[in-house]
Amino acid sequence: MNIQNKVPKYIQLISQIKSWVISGKMEPGQQIPTEHELAQQFNISRHTVRQAIHELVHEKWLYKEQGKGTFFCPTLPGHQPENSSQSHMIGVVTTYISDYIFPSIIRGIESYLTPKGYSILLLSTNNDFAQEAKALEIIMNKQVDGLIIEPTKSTYPNPNLEYYLSLLGKRIPFLMLHASYEELGCTTIKVDDERGGKLAANHLINLGYRRIGAIFKSDDLQGKYRLKGFLNALQENSLTFYSDLISLYTTEQKDLVSKKYADFICTKPVEQRPDAIVCYNDEIAIQLIQQLKNYEIRVPDDISIVGFDDSKLATISDVQLTTISHPKFEMGMKAAETILHLIQNADITTNHSMDYTFEPELIVRNTTKNK
C-alpha cells in the first residue's frame, strides 16, 4: 500500500481486496485474511481495516459469518457469469417496512440471502391493494429470481391475482408470510395464530378472569385465526361470550380502535366492564393501556391485558407487556431458505409440502396477574 498516495488508506485496501478476486488470486466464496492479518500485512490500523470491510460488505463483495470469518460473496457485483439466467435478486414485499416487527423479519431474510450471493429488492404495500399491484409490477420488471410477499388484507378477495398468475407463467417462484390468498394456495411461512389466540385467552382464564374482552383485526387472516383461538378457549371453558366486549377493526380504523374501545368500556358500570382483554397485537395493547390511563384504569390492577408478537413495544416502555411470541428473525431466515429451495425446484410453488408453521409461546410479564 502506497503511503504517499493521497487516496485514503481504507479506499486503497478496498481496491486491493477487490483485485484479489478479479485477478483470480482468490475465488468467490473464499475466506479472506483476518482483520489482524490484514492490518499487519499492509501496516495499517485495525480501524482502517474494519472501515474497508464494512464498505465491501455493504457493496455485496464480502459477507461475514459469526465465529467463522469474512468471505467473498459467491456472486460478486458486476461479475455474474454470462451464461447465468438468474439475477441473484429476491423481491421482498411487506405490508410495512420501517416499524413494528418488519425490520426483524427483513434482517432475517438478508442474513440468509447475503452469504448465498443474493440481494433483495424491498418494497411495501402499506396494506393497500393498489400499492400491492405497483409493487408486483416493479418485481416483474426487475426480473427477480423469486418473491417473498406478505399478502394485503388477506381475508378479502384479491384483485391482483393476474399478477401472481403471471409470475407463475414466468416460472418465478413466490411464497407468502403470515397468511396466503386462499385462491392461490401457495407456499406459506406463518405462525399458528389460532393457537396463539387460544394461549392468550387460556392464560387469562387460568388467572381467574371470566369477563374477557378482545380487540382483533378483521381484514387479515392473522386476526381471523387469533379470534378463532380466543373463542375456542372460551367455549372449551364454558365461559359466556360477551359480544359487546369484542371489537373488530380494519386497517383504516387502526389508529382509533384503542381509544374507541377505552371510551366505550368506560361508559359501562364497573361490573359490566371486561376484567381482562386480549389484543390483536402489541401495538394495539400498548395504545389501549395508554388510553385506559386517561380514565385512571390501571393495568393489571383493574384490567389485565395480553398482546401478540413480542415486539420491541412489549419491553421498551414502563409497561412490560404479557404477550405471545412471534419468531420474527427466524421467520425471515426460514422464508429466505424456502424461496431458494423453490428457485431450484420452481415447479413446487403451489405445493404445500414447503409450508412451515412456527409454534407460538406465552411470555408472561407484568400486564397480567391473578384476579
TAKAWO-V295920 format. One record per run of one state. SS is the DSSP state (2 for helix, 1 for strand, 0 for the rest). FROM is the first residue (numbers start at 1). LEN is the number of residues. If there is no record, write none. Layout:
ss->SS from->FROM len->LEN
ss->SS from->FROM len->LEN
//
This chain:
ss->0 from->1 len->8
ss->2 from->9 len->14
ss->0 from->23 len->8
ss->1 from->31 len->1
ss->0 from->32 len->3
ss->2 from->35 len->8
ss->0 from->43 len->3
ss->2 from->46 len->13
ss->0 from->59 len->3
ss->1 from->62 len->4
ss->0 from->66 len->3
ss->1 from->69 len->4
ss->0 from->73 len->16
ss->1 from->89 len->6
ss->0 from->95 len->7
ss->2 from->102 len->15
ss->0 from->117 len->2
ss->1 from->119 len->6
ss->0 from->125 len->4
ss->2 from->129 len->14
ss->0 from->143 len->3
ss->1 from->146 len->5
ss->0 from->151 len->10
ss->2 from->161 len->9
ss->0 from->170 len->3
ss->1 from->173 len->5
ss->0 from->178 len->10
ss->1 from->188 len->4
ss->0 from->192 len->1
ss->2 from->193 len->14
ss->0 from->207 len->5
ss->1 from->212 len->6
ss->0 from->218 len->3
ss->2 from->221 len->16
ss->0 from->237 len->6
ss->2 from->243 len->3
ss->1 from->246 len->4
ss->0 from->250 len->1
ss->2 from->251 len->15
ss->0 from->266 len->4
ss->2 from->270 len->3
ss->0 from->273 len->3
ss->1 from->276 len->4
ss->0 from->280 len->2
ss->2 from->282 len->12
ss->0 from->294 len->10
ss->1 from->304 len->3
ss->0 from->307 len->2
ss->1 from->309 len->1
ss->0 from->310 len->3
ss->2 from->313 len->4
ss->0 from->317 len->5
ss->1 from->322 len->4
ss->0 from->326 len->2
ss->2 from->328 len->17
ss->0 from->345 len->1
ss->2 from->346 len->3
ss->0 from->349 len->3
ss->2 from->352 len->3
ss->0 from->355 len->1
ss->1 from->356 len->3
ss->0 from->359 len->3
ss->1 from->362 len->2
ss->0 from->364 len->8
//
